[in-house]
Amino acid sequence: MDREGLHFPGEGLEQAARELRFDVNGEEKEFSASIKTSAVVSRMRNKVKGKRAGRIAWGDARKGMHLYNRDAIQTFKRSSAVVRIDEENHLDLGENTLVIIRQLDKDLMIGKKRSVLVMVDGDLRGRISGGGQESVNVEIATPSASTIIRSGEGARNQAEFKVSVNPDKSSTITVFEGIAEVGSKGQTVRVEANQGVTVNLGESPGGVQSLPKPPVPVSPSNNGIHYYRDLPPKILFSWKGNVRMNAYRFILAKDPGFRDVVEAERISKSRFAHGNLEGGIYYWRVSGLTGWKEGAFSETRRIRVVKDVEPPLLQVHFPTETVGLNQKIVLRGMTEPGAHVFVQGKPVRFDESGAFEHPLMLKPGVNIIVVEAVDAAGNVTYRSRMVDAIYGRIFEKKDRFSQVHPSGEHMAIPPVGDRWDGSGNSHEPAVTR
């Protein structure tokens, strides 16, 4: 391969391919089986455009779209795409990325398929497998360098890499697994696993450096659950980096493979807040950058967002409606695990099962006892009762109660459920909740 510019195979097929792919009016038609597919667009997020070889206008790309020699694909702000070379090999295009796909052929010298791309702008992350009969090498031409990516020789026998065209048109090649040979101005450097190199425009490759270590996720905790009632909760994602890192790349997705991406942001702080996640399961990870070099991703964490509009369970064992002031009263009950319990507006301790108990301090006369349970989504359940605390000793006698007056005279007290008016007659019970 010429290090000053990649040699692209299949140049003579371009005109024949165009004649087979477009009719006399310039409209795309059925492709001939003799023209090989170089790649397929397997996933897209937001706005993605494609352009056929020899055409001027760009059109909307679509999932399942076949890409042929010299076809181009472009992402924009907050968009991305996955281009599949075959069943085991794929390329992830980040936002604001422009790539021209070249012919997929077989290198007879090494007996492997070769996928060649011209990368004009943006970020390209890929994974290729070295196993099987149809392993693939990827050759990428950027404005400042040419790179060959090969799988490693370890047990995994694969390559994972990232190529970036920076704003100043320099190129940064990072290797997480496998090997890369990076060439410019007649010089070639070898980049191995967990290493990276930056090549400035019009210069030889710089020194190969180790990649920054992955950040350590802090919150939310793995498998944490976030409840909400009306509006989605604001969830703060945070992590620990190191002083060498000047930026981070945060990715939030709906799948553990990070294909269905919700957010992909490059940020300078070690935290990111999201306040509009609908109910579902999400996965997140973060990587650190030192200059233009991006390290490997952190461990993946999983969270669940749950919409909950059901009030929590609350069972309360209230005292009888009439008690003596000298009685020791303990309120007991049960709520659902995770809910908070309040008695008379004050928080009450509870165990893992949701059981709680709380001593009551009653004042003379009628007391209104209010118990409330509040779950993580903010749903509330109330229970209340009126309890009359009276002086003296309360004891049961013939299904009725008596109170010993300070004078020593017994006073009749109506049974539980009746209301005593002081006349010796009982009435219907007072309304309680």
C-alpha positions as CSV (number, residue, x, y, z in Angstrom):
1,M,0.0,0.0,0.0
2,D,1.3,3.5,-0.9
3,R,1.5,5.3,2.4
4,E,1.1,8.7,0.7
5,G,-2.4,7.7,-0.4
6,L,-4.3,4.5,-0.3
7,H,-4.7,2.5,-3.4
8,F,-8.4,1.9,-4.0
9,P,-9.3,-1.3,-5.9
10,G,-12.1,-1.6,-8.4
11,E,-11.6,1.8,-10.1
12,G,-12.5,0.4,-13.5
13,L,-15.9,-0.9,-12.3
14,E,-17.3,2.5,-11.4
15,Q,-18.8,3.4,-14.8
16,A,-20.2,-0.1,-15.3
17,A,-21.7,0.1,-11.8
18,R,-23.3,3.4,-12.5
19,E,-24.9,2.1,-15.7
20,L,-26.3,-0.9,-13.8
21,R,-27.6,1.3,-10.9
22,F,-29.3,4.2,-12.7
23,D,-31.7,4.3,-15.6
24,V,-31.6,6.9,-18.4
25,N,-33.5,9.4,-16.2
26,G,-30.9,9.1,-13.4
27,E,-33.3,7.2,-11.1
28,E,-31.9,4.4,-9.0
29,K,-33.0,1.0,-10.2
30,E,-32.5,-2.7,-9.3
31,F,-28.8,-3.5,-8.6
32,S,-27.1,-6.2,-10.6
33,A,-25.8,-9.1,-8.6
34,S,-22.4,-8.6,-10.2
35,I,-21.9,-5.3,-8.2
36,K,-20.9,-6.3,-4.7
37,T,-22.2,-4.6,-1.6
38,S,-19.4,-2.9,0.4
39,A,-21.5,-2.3,3.5
40,V,-25.1,-2.0,4.8
41,V,-26.6,0.7,7.0
42,S,-27.9,-1.3,10.0
43,R,-28.9,1.4,12.4
44,M,-29.5,5.1,12.5
45,R,-30.3,7.8,15.0
46,N,-31.8,11.1,14.0
47,K,-30.8,12.7,10.7
48,V,-28.5,10.7,8.4
49,K,-27.8,11.4,4.7
50,G,-26.4,9.2,1.9
51,K,-25.1,9.9,-1.5
52,R,-24.5,7.5,-4.4
53,A,-21.3,7.5,-6.3
54,G,-21.4,10.0,-9.2
55,R,-24.4,11.8,-7.8
56,I,-24.4,15.4,-6.6
57,A,-27.5,15.4,-4.4
58,W,-27.7,13.9,-1.0
59,G,-30.7,11.9,0.1
60,D,-32.1,10.5,3.3
61,A,-30.4,7.3,4.4
62,R,-32.5,4.4,5.6
63,K,-32.0,1.3,7.6
64,G,-31.0,-1.6,5.4
65,M,-29.6,0.7,2.7
66,H,-26.8,-1.0,0.7
67,L,-23.6,0.9,0.2
68,Y,-21.4,0.4,-2.9
69,N,-18.0,1.5,-4.1
70,R,-17.6,5.3,-3.6
71,D,-21.0,5.8,-1.9
72,A,-20.9,8.2,1.0
73,I,-22.8,8.5,4.3
74,Q,-22.9,11.5,6.6
75,T,-24.2,12.1,10.1
76,F,-25.0,15.5,11.7
77,K,-25.4,17.0,15.1
78,R,-26.8,14.5,17.6
79,S,-27.1,11.8,15.0
80,S,-25.2,8.5,14.4
81,A,-25.2,5.4,12.2
82,V,-23.9,1.9,12.3
83,V,-22.5,0.5,9.1
84,R,-22.2,-3.3,8.9
85,I,-19.4,-4.8,6.8
86,D,-20.7,-8.4,7.5
87,E,-22.3,-10.3,10.3
88,E,-19.3,-9.9,12.6
89,N,-17.8,-6.6,11.7
90,H,-19.3,-3.1,12.0
91,L,-18.4,0.5,12.1
92,D,-20.1,3.2,14.3
93,L,-20.2,6.7,12.9
94,G,-20.5,9.4,15.5
95,E,-22.1,12.8,15.0
96,N,-20.8,15.1,12.3
97,T,-19.0,12.3,10.5
98,L,-18.5,11.9,6.7
99,V,-17.2,8.6,5.3
100,I,-16.8,7.4,1.7
101,I,-17.1,3.7,1.3
102,R,-14.7,2.0,-1.1
103,Q,-14.9,-1.4,-2.7
104,L,-14.8,-4.4,-0.4
105,D,-12.4,-6.9,-1.9
106,K,-10.1,-9.8,-0.9
107,D,-6.4,-9.2,-0.4
108,L,-4.8,-12.1,-2.1
109,M,-1.4,-11.6,-0.3
110,I,-2.8,-12.2,3.1
111,G,-6.0,-14.1,2.3
112,K,-8.4,-11.7,4.1
113,K,-11.2,-9.4,3.1
114,R,-10.2,-5.8,3.0
115,S,-12.6,-2.9,3.7
116,V,-11.3,0.5,2.6
117,L,-12.8,3.8,3.7
118,V,-12.1,7.5,3.2
119,M,-12.9,9.4,6.3
120,V,-13.3,13.2,5.7
121,D,-14.6,14.3,9.1
122,G,-15.9,13.1,12.5
123,D,-15.4,10.0,14.7
124,L,-15.4,6.4,13.6
125,R,-15.4,3.5,16.1
126,G,-15.2,0.0,14.9
127,R,-15.0,-3.7,15.9
128,I,-13.6,-6.4,13.6
129,S,-13.2,-10.1,14.2
130,G,-10.1,-12.0,13.2
131,G,-11.7,-15.4,13.5
132,G,-13.4,-17.5,10.9
133,Q,-12.7,-17.9,7.2
134,E,-13.7,-14.4,6.2
135,S,-11.8,-12.2,8.6
136,V,-11.5,-8.5,7.7
137,N,-8.8,-5.8,7.7
138,V,-9.9,-2.2,7.7
139,E,-8.0,0.5,5.9
140,I,-8.9,4.0,6.6
141,A,-7.6,7.1,4.8
142,T,-7.9,10.4,6.7
143,P,-6.7,13.9,5.7
144,S,-3.4,13.4,7.6
145,A,-2.7,9.7,7.7
146,S,-3.5,6.2,6.4
147,T,-4.2,3.4,8.8
148,I,-4.5,-0.4,8.6
149,I,-6.4,-2.1,11.4
150,R,-5.8,-5.7,12.2
151,S,-7.1,-8.1,14.8
152,G,-4.8,-9.2,17.6
153,E,-3.4,-12.6,18.2
154,G,-4.9,-13.2,21.7
155,A,-7.7,-15.4,22.8
156,R,-10.3,-12.8,21.6
157,N,-8.7,-12.4,18.2
158,Q,-10.4,-9.2,17.4
159,A,-9.8,-5.5,17.0
160,E,-11.6,-2.5,18.5
161,F,-10.5,1.0,17.5
162,K,-11.5,4.6,17.1
163,V,-10.4,7.0,14.4
164,S,-11.1,10.8,14.7
165,V,-10.6,13.6,12.3
166,N,-10.0,16.6,14.6
167,P,-11.1,20.2,13.9
168,D,-7.6,21.1,12.8
169,K,-7.6,18.2,10.4
170,S,-5.1,16.2,12.4
171,S,-6.1,12.5,12.9
172,T,-6.1,10.5,16.2
173,I,-6.0,6.7,16.0
174,T,-6.7,4.8,19.2
175,V,-6.6,1.1,19.6
176,F,-8.4,-0.7,22.4
177,E,-7.8,-4.2,21.1
178,G,-5.8,-5.4,18.1
179,I,-3.1,-3.6,16.2
180,A,-3.0,-0.5,13.9
181,E,-0.3,0.6,11.5
182,V,-0.4,4.3,11.0
183,G,1.5,6.0,8.2
184,S,2.2,9.5,7.0
185,K,5.1,11.2,5.1
186,G,6.8,8.0,4.5
187,Q,6.9,6.9,8.1
188,T,4.9,4.2,9.9
189,V,4.3,3.6,13.6
190,R,2.7,0.5,15.2
191,V,-0.1,1.2,17.7
192,E,-1.0,-1.7,20.0
193,A,-3.8,-2.3,22.5
194,N,-4.6,0.6,24.9
195,Q,-2.4,3.0,22.9
196,G,-3.0,6.0,20.6
197,V,-1.3,8.4,18.3
198,T,-2.1,11.8,16.7
199,V,-0.9,12.7,13.3
200,N,-0.8,16.4,12.4
201,L,-1.7,17.5,8.9
202,G,1.4,17.4,6.7
203,E,3.6,15.8,9.4
204,S,4.9,12.4,10.3
205,P,3.1,10.4,13.1
206,G,3.8,11.7,16.6
207,G,4.8,9.5,19.5
208,V,2.6,6.6,20.5
209,Q,1.1,7.1,24.0
210,S,-0.9,5.0,26.5
211,L,-4.6,5.7,26.7
212,P,-6.2,7.2,29.8
213,K,-7.7,4.7,32.2
214,P,-11.5,4.4,32.2
215,P,-13.4,6.7,34.6
216,V,-15.1,5.1,37.6
217,P,-18.9,5.4,37.7
218,V,-20.3,6.9,41.0
219,S,-24.0,7.4,40.6
220,P,-26.7,6.2,40.0
221,S,-25.9,2.8,41.4
222,N,-26.0,-0.3,39.2
223,N,-29.5,-1.7,38.8
224,G,-31.0,1.3,40.6
225,I,-34.7,2.1,40.2
226,H,-36.0,5.6,39.7
227,Y,-39.7,6.2,40.2
228,Y,-41.9,9.1,39.1
229,R,-45.6,9.9,39.2
230,D,-46.3,12.8,36.7
231,L,-43.0,14.1,35.3
232,P,-39.9,12.0,34.6
233,P,-37.3,12.4,37.4
234,K,-34.0,14.3,37.0
235,I,-31.3,11.7,37.2
236,L,-27.7,12.8,37.8
237,F,-25.0,10.6,36.3
238,S,-21.6,11.1,37.9
239,W,-18.1,9.5,37.8
240,K,-14.5,9.9,38.9
241,G,-11.8,10.7,36.3
242,N,-8.3,11.8,36.9
243,V,-6.4,15.1,36.5
244,R,-5.1,14.2,33.1
245,M,-8.6,14.0,31.5
246,N,-9.8,17.2,29.9
247,A,-13.1,15.9,28.7
248,Y,-15.4,12.9,28.8
249,R,-17.7,11.0,26.4
250,F,-21.0,10.0,28.0
251,I,-23.3,7.5,26.3
252,L,-26.8,6.5,27.4
253,A,-28.7,3.8,25.5
254,K,-31.7,1.5,25.7
255,D,-29.6,-1.7,25.1
256,P,-26.4,-3.1,26.6
257,G,-24.7,-3.1,23.2
258,F,-25.3,0.7,22.9
259,R,-26.9,0.5,19.5
260,D,-30.1,2.3,20.5
261,V,-28.5,5.5,21.7
262,V,-30.5,8.0,23.7
263,E,-27.7,10.5,24.5
264,A,-24.1,10.7,23.3
265,E,-22.4,13.8,24.7
266,R,-18.8,15.1,24.9
267,I,-18.6,17.1,28.1
268,S,-15.9,18.8,30.3
269,K,-17.4,18.0,33.7
270,S,-17.6,14.6,35.4
271,R,-21.4,14.6,35.6
272,F,-24.4,14.7,33.3
273,A,-28.1,15.3,34.3
274,H,-31.0,14.0,32.3
275,G,-34.6,14.9,33.2
276,N,-36.7,13.4,30.4
277,L,-36.3,9.6,30.5
278,E,-39.5,7.7,30.0
279,G,-40.2,4.5,31.8
280,G,-37.9,1.7,30.7
281,I,-34.4,0.2,31.2
282,Y,-31.3,2.2,30.3
283,Y,-27.6,1.5,30.2
284,W,-24.8,4.1,30.5
285,R,-21.0,4.3,30.3
286,V,-18.3,7.0,30.0
287,S,-14.8,7.3,28.7
288,G,-12.1,9.9,29.4
289,L,-10.1,12.0,26.9
290,T,-6.6,13.3,27.2
291,G,-6.1,15.8,24.4
292,W,-7.6,14.1,21.4
293,K,-7.0,10.6,22.7
294,E,-10.0,8.7,24.1
295,G,-9.6,5.8,26.5
296,A,-11.7,2.7,26.9
297,F,-15.2,2.9,28.3
298,S,-16.0,2.4,32.0
299,E,-18.0,-0.5,33.2
300,T,-21.6,-0.4,32.0
301,R,-24.3,0.4,34.5
302,R,-28.0,-0.3,34.3
303,I,-30.9,1.7,35.6
304,R,-34.6,1.4,35.5
305,V,-37.1,4.2,35.3
306,V,-40.6,3.4,36.5
307,K,-43.8,5.4,36.3
308,D,-45.9,4.7,39.4
309,V,-49.4,6.2,40.0
310,E,-50.6,3.7,42.6
311,P,-50.7,4.9,46.3
312,P,-48.6,2.8,48.6
313,L,-50.0,0.1,50.9
314,L,-50.6,1.4,54.5
315,Q,-52.1,-0.7,57.3
316,V,-52.3,0.9,60.8
317,H,-53.3,-0.7,64.1
318,F,-54.7,2.3,65.9
319,P,-55.5,2.3,69.7
320,T,-59.2,2.2,70.9
321,E,-61.1,5.5,70.6
322,T,-60.9,6.1,74.3
323,V,-57.7,5.6,76.3
324,G,-56.4,6.6,79.7
325,L,-53.6,9.1,79.9
326,N,-51.6,6.8,81.9
327,Q,-51.6,4.0,79.3
328,K,-48.6,3.3,77.2
329,I,-49.7,3.6,73.6
330,V,-47.6,2.2,70.7
331,L,-48.8,2.7,67.1
332,R,-47.9,-0.2,64.8
333,G,-48.4,-0.8,61.1
334,M,-47.1,-1.9,57.7
335,T,-46.3,-0.1,54.4
336,E,-44.7,-1.2,51.2
337,P,-40.9,-1.5,51.2
338,G,-39.2,1.7,50.2
339,A,-42.0,4.0,51.2
340,H,-41.6,6.6,54.0
341,V,-43.9,6.8,57.0
342,F,-44.9,9.9,58.9
343,V,-46.9,10.1,62.1
344,Q,-48.2,13.5,63.0
345,G,-45.9,14.9,60.3
346,K,-42.7,13.3,61.8
347,P,-40.8,10.5,60.1
348,V,-40.9,7.1,61.6
349,R,-38.4,4.3,61.3
350,F,-39.3,1.1,59.5
351,D,-37.6,-2.1,58.7
352,E,-36.8,-3.7,55.3
353,S,-40.3,-5.3,55.1
354,G,-42.0,-2.0,55.7
355,A,-43.1,-2.7,59.3
356,F,-43.0,0.1,61.8
357,E,-44.0,1.1,65.3
358,H,-44.1,4.4,67.1
359,P,-44.9,5.5,70.7
360,L,-47.7,8.0,70.9
361,M,-47.8,10.9,73.3
362,L,-51.4,12.0,73.7
363,K,-52.7,15.2,75.3
364,P,-55.8,15.3,77.4
365,G,-59.0,15.3,75.4
366,V,-59.5,14.5,71.7
367,N,-56.4,13.7,69.7
368,I,-56.5,13.3,65.9
369,I,-53.8,10.8,64.9
370,V,-52.7,11.1,61.3
371,V,-50.4,8.5,59.6
372,E,-49.2,8.9,56.0
373,A,-47.1,6.8,53.7
374,V,-45.2,8.3,50.8
375,D,-43.6,6.2,48.1
376,A,-40.6,7.0,45.9
377,A,-42.8,8.4,43.2
378,G,-44.6,10.8,45.6
379,N,-47.9,8.9,45.8
380,V,-49.5,9.3,49.3
381,T,-51.8,7.2,51.4
382,Y,-53.4,8.6,54.6
383,R,-54.9,6.9,57.7
384,S,-56.4,8.8,60.6
385,R,-58.4,8.3,63.8
386,M,-59.8,10.4,66.7
387,V,-58.7,9.1,70.1
388,D,-60.0,10.6,73.4
389,A,-57.4,10.5,76.2
390,I,-59.0,10.8,79.6
391,Y,-57.7,10.9,83.2
392,G,-58.0,7.9,85.4
393,R,-57.8,4.1,84.9
394,I,-59.7,2.4,82.1
395,F,-61.0,-1.1,82.7
396,E,-63.6,-3.4,81.0
397,K,-66.8,-4.4,82.9
398,K,-69.7,-6.3,81.3
399,D,-68.8,-5.1,77.8
400,R,-68.7,-1.5,79.0
401,F,-66.0,0.6,80.4
402,S,-65.7,2.5,83.6
403,Q,-63.5,5.3,84.6
404,V,-62.4,5.9,88.1
405,H,-63.1,9.6,88.9
406,P,-60.4,11.3,91.1
407,S,-63.2,11.3,93.8
408,G,-63.3,7.5,93.7
409,E,-66.7,7.3,92.0
410,H,-67.0,5.0,89.0
411,M,-68.2,6.7,85.8
412,A,-69.8,4.7,82.9
413,I,-67.9,4.8,79.6
414,P,-69.6,3.7,76.4
415,P,-68.2,0.7,74.5
416,V,-65.6,1.2,71.8
417,G,-67.4,2.7,68.8
418,D,-69.8,4.8,70.8
419,R,-69.3,8.4,71.7
420,W,-69.6,9.6,75.3
421,D,-71.3,12.9,75.9
422,G,-70.9,13.0,79.7
423,S,-74.6,12.4,80.4
424,G,-74.3,8.6,80.8
425,N,-75.9,8.0,77.4
426,S,-74.1,6.7,74.4
427,H,-74.5,7.9,70.8
428,E,-73.4,6.9,67.3
429,P,-69.6,6.9,67.0
430,A,-67.9,10.0,65.8
431,V,-66.8,10.1,62.2
432,T,-63.2,8.8,61.8
433,R,-61.0,7.9,59.0
